[in-house]
């Protein structure tokens, strides 16, 4: 990946599903940074240039997760078809 490439948010959602883990906001940010690197930037349909914390906050705001705040998972019913 070059410095100008951004990672689609779907890759984070797939990481969550494949892990079988439940996350808090902080543990998800940590997992994203460990998997993709702290300097990685992400994009979704509505925008880009986000770091892990910004991405997680946007995904929370879009209702992409289900479960309690300290043990949520991706809600597959909210996945886009692209």
Secondary structure, 3 states (H helix, E strand, C coil): CCCCCCEEHHHHHHHHHHHCCCECHHHHHHHHHHHHCCCCCEEECCEEEECHHHHHHHHHHCCCEECCCCCEEECHHHCCCC
